[in-house]
Amino acid sequence: FFFKQKTAYEIRNCDWSSDVCSSDLLKPTNFGHCKEIGERFKSGQPVIMNMIATDPDEGRRIIDFASGLTFALNGSLERISRGVFRLTPNGVRIPRD
């Protein structure tokens, strides 16, 4: 009994001219934005967080939340570049160029 693994293309139908849909890019500035991050992640959407302009203390809290979220739901948290992180739900494959 095999399950087909979903790809990011199958989850969201949008313009992939960059590596992610612009609607998946969040710029959280405080811990209050974690609810939206969690809701998107739980619905099976990959989430990109651009935290370059986030206060360092708030950023640590947000990363702690994201780390717990991805651990609890068997996803992954990956640093893309300085201040930019990707949360990938379990079963979602992000294509690499």
Salt bridges, closest charged atoms under 4 A:
GLU10 OE2 - LYS4 NZ 2.61
ASP24 OD1 - ARG12 NE 3.76
GLU36 OE2 - ARG40 NH2 2.76
GLU39 OE2 - LYS35 NZ 3.98
ASP57 OD1 - ARG60 NH2 2.40
GLU58 OE2 - ARG61 NH1 3.65
GLU78 OE1 - ARG86 NH2 2.65
GLU78 OE1 - ARG96 NH2 3.68
